[in-house]
Amino acid sequence: MTATPLTATPVPLDGGAVDWTARAAELSIDGRAVIDGHRVEAQDGATIAVVSPGSLRPLTDLAAGTVVDVDRAVAIARATFASGVWSRIGASERGAALVRLADLILAHLDELALLETLDSGKPIAQTRTVDVPGAAETFRWYGELADKRHGEIPATPPGSTALVRRVPLGVVGAITPWNYPLEIAAWKLAPALAAGNSVVHKPAAETSLTALRLADLALEAGIPAGVLNVVPGRGSVVGNRIARHPGIDVLAFTGSTAVAKQLMVDAGQSNMKRVALEAGGKSANLVFADADLPLAAAKAAFGAFYNQGQVCSANSRILIQRAVHDEFVALLADAALAYEPNDPLAGSAGNGSLISRAHADDVSRAIAQAATDGDLVHGGERVTFTGSDAYLRPAIVTGLGADHDLHRVEVFGPLVAVLAFDDEDEAVRLANATEYGLAASLWTGDFGRAHRVADRLVAGTVSVNTVDALGLTTPFGGFGQSGFGRDLSRHALDNYTDWKTTWFQHG
């Protein structure tokens, strides 16, 4: 592994037709919170300097929310919910507003994509085609679903009728991560709003800019002031107050398992608020010898290295049948070249930067330790673009024992460990040897094996002959220490509603 950073020159896919760097320089970025429909500074005026990880250039000063700011946002969200201005209007009206918001997101595609790229280091080619459109489609899908839910009229004794329906819980506290800032925010906010709740949203301090702009667009779409409030700031202040606030009815979270565990304590020690927690993962990708190896390798590279490996469901453990181990590793190394780092504003293929230099340092240390304990067969070098060395070449490591930390600990970077197995039983045992249960992938040409192994894997989603499959119509979430509750699909509405029975005695 190269000790000194490399310096590389990006090659834009579009021939430089769009100068994203120039467009970024023209952006006007507002880092203030959104409370009761207004942009406001933190109560004490404190800010956090926001720096782009891809270039280390300053972007703006972000409002560092305080306990007072959270209290105000919750009080406003509670009053707005009680007023019925959103919670008691027709479901079709709420749905129409969410569809308008989806349209506005697409109308501001370039602006939001640039904010996301600058804030997170993601390539503009991905934020424009995946992240921002994905967020828009999430709001559209839940908007169209809003008036298509129904309750029940169960059997009751003669002379009585019972209506059973799902009702919104009230005020939702949403805490979202930095790896998919806008898209995962949409996963929480869209179903919470579609159900009629009011929301206090805390985006990650590293990546708050698109969430704040989204709140502006929500007002423009006709979502009343006070329904969606965004309080940026540090997790130790804003996140902690949201978790313990007695005026919040449900807490939705995506992030680390350690924080998820603390949020369960906070919820229990405060008002016993409900929690929906999507936490960490260490997902396995099982490849049997009868699989389409070139396709499996190409998809394995995507599953391990896309978004710089900063994906909770990343397939960071690859289990390959021993007979084809060496062939597969060579194919995987070739496929990894599609995820070489590049300037995020170049408009080209490949990866952007990691979320920060500090995180790149942590991942580099993990790569160095894995290279010492096993065999680093590809990548791992630090790369510099536009003054930042928060870039890493995708790394592939073999020769580590099944009990090595790299097979157990979530690294959250472009680093994958490859381990050989001999038969189905060993493959399943190795795959399930983790405290997590978020996702798994499985490659085989044997239909029977596909069913047998998929049934035995402990994971919220098992992808067969593909990797990390998800969609708006299917629930996403995990077992074990990957958390509970589900994002996406109509089942996400269960996080933000509960059954209410109204019994009429008329005989």
MOFENMO-V349691 format. One record per residue. N is the residue number from 1. RES is the residue in one small letter. NEAR is the number of other C-alpha atoms within 8 Angstrom. D_LAST is the distance of its C-alpha to the last C-alpha in Angstrom with 1 decimal. Layout:
N RES NEAR D_LAST
N RES NEAR D_LAST
This chain:
1 m 7 81.3
2 t 6 83.0
3 a 6 83.3
4 t 5 83.9
5 p 10 81.4
6 l 8 82.1
7 t 7 82.2
8 a 8 81.1
9 t 6 81.1
10 p 8 77.9
11 v 7 78.1
12 p 10 75.5
13 l 9 73.9
14 d 8 73.8
15 g 6 77.5
16 g 9 76.6
17 a 5 75.2
18 v 6 72.7
19 d 8 74.1
20 w 10 71.1
21 t 7 73.2
22 a 7 74.1
23 r 8 70.5
24 a 9 69.5
25 a 6 72.1
26 e 6 70.6
27 l 7 67.1
28 s 4 65.9
29 i 7 63.8
30 d 8 61.5
31 g 11 60.6
32 r 11 58.5
33 a 16 54.8
34 v 14 52.0
35 i 15 49.6
36 d 12 47.4
37 g 12 49.0
38 h 7 52.6
39 r 8 55.5
40 v 8 56.5
41 e 10 59.0
42 a 14 58.2
43 q 9 57.8
44 d 6 61.2
45 g 8 62.8
46 a 10 63.5
47 t 9 63.8
48 i 9 64.4
49 a 9 67.2
50 v 11 66.0
51 v 10 68.6
52 s 13 68.4
53 p 17 69.0
54 g 16 70.7
55 s 9 73.5
56 l 9 73.1
57 r 7 73.1
58 p 8 71.1
59 l 11 68.1
60 t 10 66.5
61 d 10 65.4
62 l 13 61.8
63 a 15 59.8
64 a 12 59.5
65 g 16 56.1
66 t 12 55.6
67 v 9 52.9
68 v 7 52.6
69 d 11 52.2
70 v 14 49.3
71 d 9 47.6
72 r 9 47.9
73 a 14 46.6
74 v 12 43.6
75 a 9 42.8
76 i 11 43.1
77 a 17 41.0
78 r 12 38.3
79 a 8 38.4
80 t 13 38.4
81 f 15 35.4
82 a 7 33.5
83 s 8 34.6
84 g 9 32.7
85 v 9 35.9
86 w 15 35.7
87 s 13 32.6
88 r 7 30.1
89 i 9 32.1
90 g 7 31.2
91 a 11 32.1
92 s 8 34.5
93 e 8 36.3
94 r 16 36.9
95 g 15 38.0
96 a 10 40.4
97 a 12 42.0
98 l 17 42.6
99 v 13 44.2
100 r 9 46.4
101 l 15 47.4
102 a 14 48.4
103 d 9 50.6
104 l 10 52.2
105 i 15 53.0
106 l 10 54.9
107 a 6 56.5
108 h 8 57.9
109 l 11 58.7
110 d 7 62.3
111 e 8 61.7
112 l 12 58.9
113 a 13 61.0
114 l 12 64.0
115 l 10 62.1
116 e 16 60.7
117 t 14 64.1
118 l 13 65.9
119 d 15 63.4
120 s 16 63.0
121 g 15 66.1
122 k 15 64.3
123 p 18 66.3
124 i 13 65.6
125 a 10 65.6
126 q 9 62.4
127 t 14 60.6
128 r 12 61.0
129 t 8 59.9
130 v 8 57.5
131 d 13 56.1
132 v 16 55.5
133 p 12 54.3
134 g 9 52.1
135 a 15 50.4
136 a 14 49.9
137 e 9 48.3
138 t 13 45.9
139 f 14 44.6
140 r 12 44.5
141 w 10 42.5
142 y 13 39.8
143 g 15 39.8
144 e 11 39.1
145 l 11 36.4
146 a 13 34.6
147 d 9 32.1
148 k 6 31.8
149 r 6 29.6
150 h 5 25.9
151 g 8 23.0
152 e 7 20.4
153 i 8 16.9
154 p 7 16.8
155 a 6 15.0
156 t 7 11.9
157 p 5 9.8
158 p 5 7.3
159 g 7 3.9
160 s 11 6.5
161 t 11 9.8
162 a 12 13.0
163 l 11 16.1
164 v 12 19.4
165 r 11 22.5
166 r 9 26.0
167 v 9 27.1
168 p 11 30.7
169 l 11 32.0
170 g 12 34.0
171 v 16 37.8
172 v 16 39.7
173 g 15 43.2
174 a 14 45.2
175 i 13 48.6
176 t 14 50.6
177 p 11 54.0
178 w 12 57.3
179 n 9 57.8
180 y 9 55.4
181 p 16 54.8
182 l 12 53.1
183 e 11 51.6
184 i 12 49.8
185 a 12 48.7
186 a 12 47.0
187 w 12 45.3
188 k 11 43.6
189 l 10 43.2
190 a 13 41.9
191 p 12 38.7
192 a 15 38.2
193 l 11 38.5
194 a 15 36.6
195 a 14 33.5
196 g 13 33.8
197 n 17 35.6
198 s 18 38.7
199 v 15 41.8
200 v 16 44.9
201 h 13 47.4
202 k 14 50.5
203 p 18 52.8
204 a 15 55.8
205 a 10 58.6
206 e 9 61.0
207 t 12 59.0
208 s 13 57.0
209 l 12 58.4
210 t 12 56.2
211 a 12 53.0
212 l 13 54.2
213 r 9 55.1
214 l 9 51.7
215 a 12 50.0
216 d 10 52.2
217 l 11 51.2
218 a 12 47.5
219 l 11 47.9
220 e 8 49.8
221 a 11 47.0
222 g 7 44.5
223 i 13 42.8
224 p 9 42.5
225 a 8 44.9
226 g 13 43.7
227 v 14 41.5
228 l 16 44.4
229 n 16 47.0
230 v 14 50.0
231 v 16 51.9
232 p 16 55.0
233 g 16 57.0
234 r 11 57.9
235 g 9 55.4
236 s 6 56.6
237 v 11 55.4
238 v 16 52.8
239 g 11 51.3
240 n 10 51.3
241 r 10 49.5
242 i 11 46.9
243 a 11 46.3
244 r 11 46.0
245 h 10 44.3
246 p 8 41.2
247 g 8 39.9
248 i 13 39.8
249 d 12 36.7
250 v 15 38.2
251 l 15 41.8
252 a 13 43.1
253 f 13 46.7
254 t 11 49.4
255 g 11 52.6
256 s 8 54.5
257 t 11 53.1
258 a 6 54.7
259 v 8 52.9
260 a 14 49.6
261 k 8 49.9
262 q 8 50.7
263 l 9 47.7
264 m 9 45.4
265 v 8 47.1
266 d 11 46.8
267 a 14 43.1
268 g 9 42.5
269 q 8 44.7
270 s 10 43.1
271 n 9 39.4
272 m 7 38.5
273 k 12 38.2
274 r 8 37.5
275 v 12 40.6
276 a 13 41.4
277 l 12 45.0
278 e 15 47.4
279 a 14 50.6
280 g 15 54.0
281 g 14 55.1
282 k 18 58.2
283 s 16 57.4
284 a 13 59.4
285 n 16 60.7
286 l 13 61.7
287 v 13 64.4
288 f 9 65.4
289 a 10 68.8
290 d 7 67.4
291 a 10 65.8
292 d 9 67.1
293 l 9 69.2
294 p 8 70.2
295 l 7 66.7
296 a 13 65.3
297 a 12 68.0
298 a 12 67.3
299 k 10 63.6
300 a 13 64.4
301 a 13 66.5
302 f 9 63.6
303 g 13 61.2
304 a 13 63.6
305 f 15 65.4
306 y 13 63.2
307 n 10 62.5
308 q 13 65.4
309 g 13 63.3
310 q 12 61.0
311 v 9 57.8
312 c 9 55.4
313 s 11 55.0
314 a 14 58.8
315 n 18 60.1
316 s 13 62.8
317 r 13 63.5
318 i 14 64.9
319 l 15 65.3
320 i 15 67.7
321 q 13 68.8
322 r 8 72.3
323 a 6 74.1
324 v 9 73.4
325 h 10 73.3
326 d 6 76.5
327 e 7 75.9
328 f 12 72.5
329 v 9 73.8
330 a 8 76.4
331 l 12 73.9
332 l 12 71.6
333 a 11 74.5
334 d 7 75.2
335 a 10 71.6
336 a 12 71.5
337 l 7 74.1
338 a 7 71.4
339 y 14 70.0
340 e 11 73.2
341 p 12 72.7
342 n 16 73.5
343 d 12 73.3
344 p 16 69.6
345 l 10 70.7
346 a 15 73.1
347 g 14 70.5
348 s 14 71.5
349 a 11 70.1
350 g 10 69.9
351 n 14 68.4
352 g 15 68.5
353 s 18 69.0
354 l 18 67.0
355 i 13 64.9
356 s 9 67.8
357 r 11 71.3
358 a 7 70.0
359 h 10 67.6
360 a 14 70.4
361 d 8 72.5
362 d 8 69.8
363 v 12 69.6
364 s 11 73.4
365 r 8 73.6
366 a 10 71.2
367 i 11 73.3
368 a 9 76.5
369 q 8 75.2
370 a 13 74.0
371 a 10 77.4
372 t 7 79.1
373 d 8 77.0
374 g 10 76.8
375 d 11 78.2
376 l 13 77.4
377 v 9 77.9
378 h 9 76.9
379 g 10 76.5
380 g 14 75.5
381 e 11 77.9
382 r 15 77.1
383 v 14 77.6
384 t 13 78.3
385 f 14 77.2
386 t 7 77.7
387 g 7 78.6
388 s 12 75.7
389 d 10 76.0
390 a 17 72.3
391 y 14 72.7
392 l 15 73.0
393 r 13 74.0
394 p 14 71.5
395 a 13 72.6
396 i 14 72.4
397 v 16 73.2
398 t 11 73.9
399 g 9 75.2
400 l 13 72.8
401 g 6 71.3
402 a 7 67.6
403 d 6 67.3
404 h 8 69.0
405 d 6 67.1
406 l 10 67.1
407 h 10 64.8
408 r 9 62.4
409 v 7 62.5
410 e 8 61.0
411 v 8 64.0
412 f 9 62.3
413 g 11 65.5
414 p 14 67.4
415 l 16 68.3
416 v 12 67.5
417 a 13 68.5
418 v 14 69.3
419 l 13 69.2
420 a 9 70.1
421 f 10 68.2
422 d 9 69.1
423 d 7 66.0
424 e 7 62.2
425 d 6 61.6
426 e 9 63.9
427 a 12 62.4
428 v 11 58.9
429 r 8 60.0
430 l 9 61.9
431 a 13 59.1
432 n 9 56.6
433 a 6 59.0
434 t 8 57.5
435 e 7 54.9
436 y 13 53.4
437 g 17 51.2
438 l 16 50.8
439 a 16 52.5
440 a 16 55.0
441 s 16 57.0
442 l 16 58.4
443 w 15 61.2
444 t 15 62.0
445 g 8 62.9
446 d 7 61.3
447 f 7 57.7
448 g 6 57.0
449 r 8 58.4
450 a 13 56.3
451 h 8 53.1
452 r 8 54.4
453 v 11 55.6
454 a 10 52.8
455 d 6 50.3
456 r 7 52.4
457 l 11 52.9
458 v 7 50.8
459 a 11 50.0
460 g 11 47.1
461 t 12 49.0
462 v 13 51.6
463 s 12 53.7
464 v 11 55.5
465 n 9 58.8
466 t 11 58.1
467 v 15 57.7
468 d 14 55.0
469 a 8 52.7
470 l 7 49.7
471 g 8 47.8
472 l 9 45.0
473 t 7 42.7
474 t 8 43.4
475 p 14 42.5
476 f 10 45.5
477 g 14 45.8
478 g 18 47.0
479 f 13 46.9
480 g 8 48.8
481 q 12 50.6
482 s 17 50.0
483 g 15 46.6
484 f 10 43.0
485 g 12 40.5
486 r 13 41.4
487 d 11 43.0
488 l 13 42.8
489 s 10 40.3
490 r 9 36.6
491 h 10 36.5
492 a 13 38.2
493 l 10 35.1
494 d 8 33.6
495 n 13 36.2
496 y 14 34.9
497 t 11 31.1
498 d 10 28.4
499 w 8 24.8
500 k 8 22.0
501 t 8 18.4
502 t 7 15.7
503 w 8 12.2
504 f 7 9.2
505 q 7 6.1
506 h 6 3.8
507 g 5 0.0
